[in-house]
């Protein structure tokens, strides 16, 4: 009789343990899908900015120069490139000229290495100089 009671007691404990673990796993699994805090702007915040407010190029330059003079120079170059791109986009012939001009400027900034220079580098690597 005592063996039966001990066996039932042990079975009851193990079943409580199994049920408890199942509840714990179920609850912890439900917390996985909780949405984390987002620091992105909401639609309400975007409504606070008036749509007609678009700072002109002079305001942008002034603000950039206040931040850092180097940033102001970069902003000025960016605006000049933007205005030039607008002018170039109006005619197909100027688009082709703009492409050639940009290609030439890129080649000047990043000149392609000649075969001789590459061979010298490989030889230096191999000989260890």
N, C-alpha and C positions, 0 to 999 in steps of 0.2 A: 504494500500500500504506500509506504514511504517512497519507494522507488518511482512509483507512478506520479506522486505529488511533486517530487524533485524534477522529474522529466517534464511535467506540465509547467512548472515554474520556470524552468530553463527555456522552454519553447515560448512561453509568454514574454520573457525578457528579450529574447532574440527577435520576436515579432515586433515588440515595441521599438527596439533598436532599428530594425529595418524600416518601419513606418516613419520613425523620427528622421532617419537619414533621407528618406524619399521626400519628406516635407521640406527639409533643409535644402536639398538639391533643387527642388521646384521653386522655392522662394529665391534662392540665389540666382537661378536662371532667369527669373523674371526681372531682376535688376540689371541685367546685361543690356536691355533695350531702352533704358532710361536715357533720354536725350540730354546730352551735355550742354552746358551753357555756351551760347554763341555770342561773339562780340561783333558780329556783322550788323550793319545798319538795318533797321526795319522800315517798312513802308511809311509808318508814321513819322519817323525821323527824316525821311526823304521829302515828305510833304512840307517840312519846316523850311527847306531851302526854296526860295522863290525861283520858279522856272525861268524868269526873265533875267536872272542874275548870271551873266557870263562876263567874267573879267576880260577886259581888252588886253592886247599884247603889252601895252605900256604898264598896266597894273601888274601883270605877271612878271615883267622884268623888274619892276620896283620891289616886288615882294621877294623875288629870287635874289636880288642884290642885297636886300636886308638880311637874308638868311646867310649868304656867303657870296662874295664877288665871283668866285669861280662858277658857282651855280648860275649866276646871272649871265655870264658869258655863254655857258652851255645853253641856256634858255634862248638867248639871242640867236645863236647858231641854229637851234632847232626851229625857231620861228622863220628864219630866213630860208631854211631848207623847205619848210612847209609852204611858204609863199611861192618859192620857185617850182615846187611840185604842182601847185595849183595852176601856175602859168603853163607848165609843160603839158598838163593833162588836157588842155583845150584843143590841141591839134595833134594829129597822128604823127606828123613829121617831127614835131618837137619831142614827142615821146621817144622816138627812136634816137634822137640826138641826146636826150637826157640819159637814156640807157647806155649809150656809148661813153658819155661823159662820166657816169657813175662807174662803169667798168674800168675806164682809164684811171680814175682816182683810186679804185680798189687795188689795181695792179701797182700803182705807185706806193701805196701803203704796205702791201704785202707782195714784194717782188718774188716771182717764182725762182727757185734755186736751179742753177744750171747742173748739167750732168757731172761736170768736172768738180763742182763744189761738193756734191753728194758723194762722189768717189773719194775725195780727200777725207771727208768725215768718216767714211767706212774704213779707209786705210788707217786713220788715226785710232779708231776704235779697236781694230784688229791688232795693230802693233803696240798699243798701250801708251802712246805718247800724249 
